[in-house]
Amino acid sequence: MKKVLLSLAFAGCALLAADGKAIFDGQCKSCHGADGKMKALGKSAPVAGMKAADVEKDLAGYKAGTLNKHGMGAAMKGNAAKLSDADAKAVSAYIATLK
Protein backbone atom coordinates (compact mmCIF):
# COMPACT_ATOMS: atom_id res chain seq x y z
CA MET A 1 0.00 0.00 0.00
CA LYS A 2 2.84 2.40 0.86
CA LYS A 3 4.40 1.80 -2.56
CA VAL A 4 1.13 2.61 -4.30
CA LEU A 5 0.67 5.85 -2.36
CA LEU A 6 4.27 6.84 -2.95
CA SER A 7 3.88 6.17 -6.68
CA LEU A 8 0.73 8.27 -6.82
CA ALA A 9 2.45 11.11 -4.96
CA PHE A 10 5.33 11.15 -7.45
CA ALA A 11 2.95 11.01 -10.39
CA GLY A 12 1.02 13.96 -8.99
CA CYS A 13 4.22 15.97 -8.61
CA ALA A 14 5.17 15.22 -12.20
CA LEU A 15 1.81 16.53 -13.38
CA LEU A 16 2.35 19.76 -11.46
CA ALA A 17 5.81 20.33 -12.95
CA ALA A 18 6.04 23.26 -15.34
CA ASP A 19 5.83 22.33 -19.02
CA GLY A 20 8.10 24.64 -21.00
CA LYS A 21 6.58 23.82 -24.39
CA ALA A 22 3.03 24.43 -23.12
CA ILE A 23 4.10 27.75 -21.60
CA PHE A 24 5.85 28.76 -24.84
CA ASP A 25 2.84 27.76 -26.92
CA GLY A 26 0.47 29.67 -24.64
CA GLN A 27 2.47 32.85 -24.05
CA CYS A 28 5.36 33.18 -26.47
CA LYS A 29 4.52 31.53 -29.79
CA SER A 30 2.18 34.25 -31.05
CA CYS A 31 4.99 36.84 -31.07
CA HIS A 32 8.14 34.70 -31.39
CA GLY A 33 6.75 32.07 -33.79
CA ALA A 34 6.36 28.34 -33.29
CA ASP A 35 10.09 27.83 -33.87
CA GLY A 36 11.24 30.93 -31.96
CA LYS A 37 12.77 32.43 -35.08
CA MET A 38 10.36 35.33 -35.53
CA LYS A 39 11.22 38.87 -34.42
CA ALA A 40 8.47 39.79 -31.96
CA LEU A 41 6.52 42.76 -33.33
CA GLY A 42 9.30 43.11 -35.91
CA LYS A 43 11.62 44.46 -33.20
CA SER A 44 13.23 41.78 -31.06
CA ALA A 45 15.93 39.31 -31.93
CA PRO A 46 14.71 35.73 -32.41
CA VAL A 47 14.83 33.65 -29.23
CA ALA A 48 15.71 30.37 -30.97
CA GLY A 49 19.25 29.37 -30.16
CA MET A 50 19.49 31.35 -26.92
CA LYS A 51 21.03 29.61 -23.91
CA ALA A 52 18.58 28.73 -21.14
CA ALA A 53 20.49 30.79 -18.57
CA ASP A 54 20.34 33.86 -20.82
CA VAL A 55 16.60 33.49 -21.40
CA GLU A 56 15.98 33.03 -17.69
CA LYS A 57 18.08 36.11 -16.87
CA ASP A 58 16.23 38.18 -19.48
CA LEU A 59 12.85 37.04 -18.19
CA ALA A 60 13.85 38.04 -14.65
CA GLY A 61 14.91 41.46 -15.94
CA TYR A 62 11.67 41.95 -17.83
CA LYS A 63 9.66 40.82 -14.81
CA ALA A 64 11.51 43.28 -12.57
CA GLY A 65 11.07 46.06 -15.12
CA THR A 66 14.83 46.59 -15.39
CA LEU A 67 15.32 45.26 -18.95
CA ASN A 68 14.18 46.93 -22.17
CA LYS A 69 15.90 45.07 -25.02
CA HIS A 70 14.83 46.33 -28.44
CA GLY A 71 12.22 48.57 -26.77
CA MET A 72 10.22 45.50 -25.71
CA GLY A 73 10.42 46.03 -21.94
CA ALA A 74 6.80 47.04 -21.38
CA ALA A 75 5.36 44.26 -23.55
CA MET A 76 7.62 41.62 -22.04
CA LYS A 77 7.08 42.80 -18.46
CA GLY A 78 3.41 41.85 -18.70
CA ASN A 79 4.24 38.42 -20.09
CA ALA A 80 7.12 37.71 -17.71
CA ALA A 81 5.04 38.78 -14.71
CA LYS A 82 2.72 35.82 -15.35
CA LEU A 83 5.58 33.33 -14.92
CA SER A 84 6.56 31.70 -11.66
CA ASP A 85 10.26 30.97 -11.19
CA ALA A 86 9.60 27.34 -12.12
CA ASP A 87 7.70 28.42 -15.25
CA ALA A 88 10.54 30.76 -16.28
CA LYS A 89 13.07 27.96 -15.82
CA ALA A 90 10.92 25.50 -17.81
CA VAL A 91 10.22 27.83 -20.72
CA SER A 92 13.89 28.90 -20.80
CA ALA A 93 14.96 25.26 -21.04
CA TYR A 94 12.46 24.71 -23.85
CA ILE A 95 13.59 27.81 -25.78
CA ALA A 96 17.18 26.54 -25.56
CA THR A 97 16.10 23.47 -27.56
CA LEU A 98 14.85 25.62 -30.45
CA LYS A 99 17.57 25.81 -33.10
C-alpha positions, 0 to 999 in steps of 0.5 A: 500500500505504501508503494502505491501511495508513494507512486501516486504522490510522485505522479502527482508531482510530475503533473504539477511540474512546469511544461516549457513547451506548453508555456511557450505555446500559450504565451510566447509563440504568437509573437516569437513564432512556433520555432522561436525564429520570428522577431516579436513585433518586428523588433526583437531578436529571435529567441531560438538558439538562446542559452537557457540561462540567458533566457531566464536572466532576461525574463527576470529582468523583464519581470523586474522592469529593469530590462528593455531590449529592443524597446520590448520592456513594457510588452515583455514585463506583462508576459514575464510577470505571469511566470513563476520561477519554475515556469521561467526555468521551464520555458527557458529550457524549452527555448534553448532546444529551439535551433 
